[in-house]
Amino acid sequence: MSQFHKSTVAITGASTGIGATYADRFAKRGHDLLIIARNEQRLNALAARLRAETGVKVDILVADLTDAADLAKVEDQLASLPNLGILVNNAGMAAHGGFRDATSAEIRNLITLNVTALSQLSAAVIPRFVENKAGAIINIGSVVGLAPELPLGYYGATKSFVIALSQAMNIELAATGVHVQAVLPAATRTEIWERSGRNVNDLDGVMDVDDLVDAALAGFDKGETITIPPLHDENLWQTLEDARKAMLPHLINGQAAPRYQA
């Protein structure tokens, strides 16, 4: 998407993994950056490397997006950041178990980071993007959002939200010049697995983070709304979308279906 060539890119969860790789790729494309995460030491190290390697401006913002005050601070920063053109909502967490294992605190933090923060940060930039008739939001979802069969409890539901939100945003905002992309990785070699109590080496089909982000950016450049890097047969996704759209005319009905009538 060449219209974003010189705009500033803000990236959450940028100190490591997918977020840090997005920072690397956008810096190499010539974008100034605002990188956001909790770990100040890692942010500073990444910023120093990217400034030295690419010459772009890299600002850091230390924030915990599960903390209401920090989240508000980031919202304010995004709303006033000069030349902001792209927001990458990458920050997220996975739960360590299924529904039977989750505690109230774990559920609250999971939803706050994966759903609430992503939504509020998007809301902070949309008015500016609409006014400018240009802007992009990249939301990092997961294939788990399409697969309730995978036993990841509340995490999968938060990623289903990311998919639905991204599609709805893109439908509503496309005519304004704002583009929204949801990226759906499968298992990717990042620290999220260790933090959630799982060993990534026990998983099959794990993608390297460089390959994941490069594929996601290829989808972004093509203007995709949903990008699924591990899915080789894109007709499978199109078949699912066609079936969903085929149901739409039948969902608005004032009478219950005969199978539900006495």
BELCORKA-V579951 format. One record per residue. N is the residue number from 0. RES is the residue in one letter. NEAR is the number of other C-alpha atoms within 12 Angstrom. Layout:
n = (N N)
res = (RES RES)
near = (NEAR NEAR)
This chain:
n = (0 1 2 3 4 5 6 7 8 9 10 11 12 13 14 15 16 17 18 19 20 21 22 23 24 25 26 27 28 29 30 31 32 33 34 35 36 37 38 39 40 41 42 43 44 45 46 47 48 49 50 51 52 53 54 55 56 57 58 59 60 61 62 63 64 65 66 67 68 69 70 71 72 73 74 75 76 77 78 79 80 81 82 83 84 85 86 87 88 89 90 91 92 93 94 95 96 97 98 99 100 101 102 103 104 105 106 107 108 109 110 111 112 113 114 115 116 117 118 119 120 121 122 123 124 125 126 127 128 129 130 131 132 133 134 135 136 137 138 139 140 141 142 143 144 145 146 147 148 149 150 151 152 153 154 155 156 157 158 159 160 161 162 163 164 165 166 167 168 169 170 171 172 173 174 175 176 177 178 179 180 181 182 183 184 185 186 187 188 189 190 191 192 193 194 195 196 197 198 199 200 201 202 203 204 205 206 207 208 209 210 211 212 213 214 215 216 217 218 219 220 221 222 223 224 225 226 227 228 229 230 231 232 233 234 235 236 237 238 239 240 241 242 243 244 245 246 247 248 249 250 251 252 253 254 255 256 257 258 259 260 261)
res = (M S Q F H K S T V A I T G A S T G I G A T Y A D R F A K R G H D L L I I A R N E Q R L N A L A A R L R A E T G V K V D I L V A D L T D A A D L A K V E D Q L A S L P N L G I L V N N A G M A A H G G F R D A T S A E I R N L I T L N V T A L S Q L S A A V I P R F V E N K A G A I I N I G S V V G L A P E L P L G Y Y G A T K S F V I A L S Q A M N I E L A A T G V H V Q A V L P A A T R T E I W E R S G R N V N D L D G V M D V D D L V D A A L A G F D K G E T I T I P P L H D E N L W Q T L E D A R K A M L P H L I N G Q A A P R Y Q A)
near = (23 17 20 30 23 24 31 34 44 48 51 49 45 44 35 35 32 41 41 38 33 44 48 39 31 37 36 23 25 25 35 36 47 45 50 45 37 26 21 22 18 24 32 26 21 34 33 23 21 33 24 16 18 23 19 28 28 34 31 35 35 28 31 27 37 32 19 18 14 22 32 22 24 38 30 19 25 37 25 18 26 20 26 34 44 45 52 47 43 47 44 44 37 37 36 26 23 22 18 14 16 21 17 14 13 25 29 22 27 32 32 27 38 42 38 29 39 42 33 27 39 41 25 27 38 35 24 27 35 25 15 20 20 30 40 46 47 48 48 49 45 40 34 30 32 28 18 19 13 19 20 31 29 34 40 36 32 38 40 30 30 43 36 26 33 37 28 19 31 29 18 17 27 26 16 22 28 36 40 45 43 43 43 38 38 33 32 30 28 32 26 26 25 18 16 22 16 20 19 22 16 13 14 12 15 22 25 23 29 26 23 34 36 26 29 36 33 22 25 31 22 16 26 29 39 39 39 38 36 26 23 11 11 17 12 13 22 16 13 14 18 13 14 14 13 12 13 12 10 14 13 10 10 7 11 12 12 7 7 7 7 6)
